Amino acid sequence: MRHVRDVIRLKSAGIPTREIARRVGAAPSTVRLTIRRFEAAGLSWPLPADVTDAELEARLFAGIGAGPGTRRGQRRQAEPDWASVHRELRRKHVTLSMLSEEYIAGEPGGYRYSRFCELYRAWEGRLSVTMHQSHAAGDKLFVDYAGDGVPVVIDRITGERRTAQIFVAVLGASSFTYAQATWTQGLADWISGHVGAFEAIGGVPALLVPDNTKVAVIKACLYDPQINRSYAGMAAHYGTAILPARPRRPRDKAKLEQAVLMVERWLLGRLRHRVFHSLAEVNAAIAELIVNRRSNLALTQFWCSSDYSAPINLA
């Protein structure tokens, strides 16, 4: 506790706080805190000769680090619910100053405004940065292949199997999802999946948003990606444009990631026990399951928006 004794000795001699901090090699805030604790403990300089370093430490830092599992410097005030503060700040006309006042009203001994802001900014800095995407009707169609495929028996005698790839497309605004099985992820099957999606949608979106797969993007670039010539020709034929997602930015196509997850769980999970002998059988099963899912979603929305007081005959 030589540090504390030096601080109090210099303070009693009338030395300014900053000069004391410079002499003892501590921060000015630490010096001020030491002086406040010394005064709050009811001590005065010079200290009695029988006051040992252990006793001085116990009197100055009583209640800090005393309990088992408690670390020195642990915050004594209950922190606000920073997630709630973060949500409130998104509302119009709400400021940190206003939220700090409401917090102090409920916790009179809590953190003051400057410390409140400092702690909130530290909490906010640990959040993952995301961008909210707004999708207009018919604006974007996100396209990609699912990670897993469907095994198809191509030889009934030997039982040889080949894995069919699942092309997935989803509209940004409505989340209308289309899936199609193809033998490969090559250019011909890639374009065939797009054509099938356009037919299922009944139109062509303004933009196609693929991942940076080689079949679509020859050279990925943040500003000027090089699109496959045949793929670009298909887009020009249908009067649409291609805007690839940024490299290594899966959140740019979060809508598609969710659609792929739905396809893998809703379709592939239900098809795992079925045996297919042709690509047409796989596509027929996929179409049936997707139609059933859309019907279930429509029925759920119908029930959520209906008046439950009136009986509904679904026969």
C-alpha positions, 0 to 999 in steps of 0.5 A: 500500500505504498502507493496509497500512503504516497498519494495521501502524504502528497495530498496533505502537503497540498500537491495538485492531483495531476502532479501527484499522479505524475509522481506516483505513476498513476492515472489522475482518476485513480488518485482521486478515487484513492483520496475519496476512499481515504476520506470516506473511511474516516482516516486522516494523515498522518496515519497512526503507527499501528495501522498496517498495510493490510488494515489500511487496504481492508478499510479502504476497499471494504466490500470489494473482492471480499466475497468468494468469486468476486473480483476487484473492480467488479461493477457494483451497480446493476447495469441497464438492459442494454438490449432494451435500450438499443431497441428504444433508441430505434424509435423516433424522438428517443435519445440516450439522455432520455433513456439515462434519465429513465434509468436513474429514476428507477435506479437512483444510485445507478450510473450517471449520463457520461458513464451510461453512454460509455457503457452503452457504446461499449456494449453496442461495439460488440454487436454484429453489424447488419443491414436491413434489406427492403425488397420491392415486389418483382425486384430481385430473384435470389438463385443458388444450389442447395448444399445437399442433393437427392440420390437417384437410382440410374441402374435398376440392376446394379443399383448404381446411384447418382446425386441430383443437384437442387436449384433454388430460387426465391423472390425477395418480397414474397419469399416465393420459393422454387426448387428444381432437380438437375443432374449437374450444376453446369451452365446448361442446368443453371440456365434451365433452372432459371427458365423453370423459375420464370415459368413458375413465377409467371414473369421475370424479375428486375434483377437476378442475384446469384452467388459468386459461383463460377458458372455465373461469375467468371471473376468476382469483384466488388465493383465490376464482376465479370459475368459468364457470357452465356448467363449474361445473354440469357438475362438480356434475352429475358430483359433482366440484369444480374447483380451478384452478391458481394464476395464472402458476404452471405448476408447479402443473400440472407433471403436465399440462405433461408430458402435453401435451409427450408428446401433442405429441411422441408424437401430433402428431409421428407424425401430421404426414404423415397427411392427415385429412378429418374430426374422427372420423379424427383421434380414431381415429388419436389413440386408436390411438396412445395405446393403442399407447403404453400397451401399450409402457409396460406391456411395458417395466414387465413386462420391468423387473420380470421374471426375465430368467433365464427365457425369455418367449414374447411370441408 
